[in-house]
Each structure stands twice: as structure tokens, then as C-alpha cells.
């Protein structure tokens, strides 16, 4: 059985009725009747399926859900500290530090974002900018750490900590500073932050098409934990 839940913040932000479909138990329902749960149009119902759960995937497809993107979940066992030379380059980021980069977030994530079927380039840019600024305030992720060069902010990483686990939200290096191994330095910093907070594992997720990020994580010691699949059911467009 599926439980359909409206995502209020997402609906208001994207101006599209966004709902999440949760599988409540293993027995496959004979049919899916969700229309009584919908109070917004156009709408998108999203479902996340394990790639090994073929029966569930086939059920979604039979009920007009269509594949959108893979979600690759990675994990790293925290064992030892990373050597960091430029410790002073890492600081808690401030919202004002991002003002000059406010229009650069689509260039970081737009090409690999599953939200490309929902919003415009401008709206997708705003979504990721909002993610970062809310994390600085502790309203989404717990914090955002910036990597600062001589003149300005060059890259950043957001994270949250719970139950001895650190979960990375977003990591980004602005286009002008890419190719300087800043993402690897940020991941080294997060590794040490995990140790200082008694975390034994670091988790991160990214889209399957984001091969550049996946390879960067693997280079930093992450292993693929599992792969899941996003399916959307759309109406009213």
C-alpha cells in the first residue's frame, strides 16, 4: 500500500503540487487510488524505489509513474584523520559571503538536478541557493563550512550530524575555482569533523548522472552503499 503525503514547503516553493509516495508494507496493492489525496494541480507524485525491488517498480510503472533519475547513496567508514595543511581556509560560512555567487548555483547543479522537470533555470538556481543559506541558519542542514581563498569564498559543504553519523547535503566549488582540488579538501575537512564529533560514518547521496561527483567521492574513500530510483507520476501539466 502507498501513503500519499503532500510536501507543503516544496509545493509552495515550486508552485506545483508535490506529493511523496511511501510504501507502507511489502504486500503489493492491486491498484492505486490517490486522487482523493490530491488538492493541487498540476501535481507530481514522487516515489523512491530500491533498484532490486522489481515488483514495486513494475507496480509504479503500471500506475503511470515514469523513471526520472537514479539516486546513488555512498558511505565512508571514518577511521583516521586526514592531513590538512591550510586549516585557516575553512570557516563557518556566512550568508553575505554567498551574495556575489547568488546566480551561480544553476551552473553547479542544474545539469544534474532531478528538479529540471519541475522548474526553470532561475527557480532551480534559487532552490539550491536557498538550501545553502537555510543550512547556514541551521534550518535545513546543521551548518555550512566555506573554503576561503585569498580574496573570497571559493567552495562550500553543508552537513548534519545525528546518531554518530554525518550526512553531507551539498558540496560545491564555484566555476572560477574548479580544478584546484577544493572538493577533496572539503571532504578531508568533513572527515576530520566527523572524528571530532564521534561520528563513525559519513553518508552522501547524489544523482546517478552526476558521475563527476560520484568519482570524487570514491577518490575520497567513499563506497557505493546502494542505488535507488526516482519515479514521478505527473498530472495537470
C-alpha positions, 0 to 999 in steps of 0.5 A: 500500500502507498501513503500519499503525503503532500510536501507543503514547503516544496509545493509552495516553493515550486508552485506545483503540487508535490506529493511523496509516495511511501510504501507502507508494507511489502504486500503489493496493492492491486491498484492505486487510488490517490486522487482523493489525496490530491488538492493541487494541480498540476501535481507530481507524485514522487516515489523512491524505489530500491533498484532490486525491488522489481515488483514495486517498480513494475507496480509504479510503472503500471500506475503511470509513474515514469523513471526520472533519475537514479539516486546513488547513496555512498558511505565512508567508514571514518577511521583516521584523520586526514592531513590538512595543511591550510586549516585557516581556509575553512570557516563557518560560512556566512550568508553575505559571503554567498551574495556575489555567487547568488546566480551561480548555483544553476551552473553547479547543479542544474545539469544534474538536478532531478528538479529540471522537470519541475522548474526553470533555470532561475527557480532551480538556481534559487532552490539550491541557493536557498538550501545553502543559506537555510543550512547556514541558519541551521534550518535545513542542514546543521551548518555550512563550512566555506573554503576561503581563498585569498580574496573570497569564498571559493567552495562550500559543504553543508552537513548534519550530524545525528546518531554518530553519523554525518550526512553531507547535503551539498558540496560545491566549488564555484566555476572560477575555482574548479580544478584546484582540488577544493572538493577533496579538501572539503571532504578531508575537512568533513572527515576530520569533523566527523572524528571530532564529533564521534561520528563513525560514518559519513553518508552522501547521496547524489544523482546517478548522472552526476558521475563527476561527483560520484568519482570524487567521492570514491577518490575520497574513500567513499563506497557505493552503499546502494542505488535507488530510483526516482519515479514521478507520476505527473498530472495537470501539466 
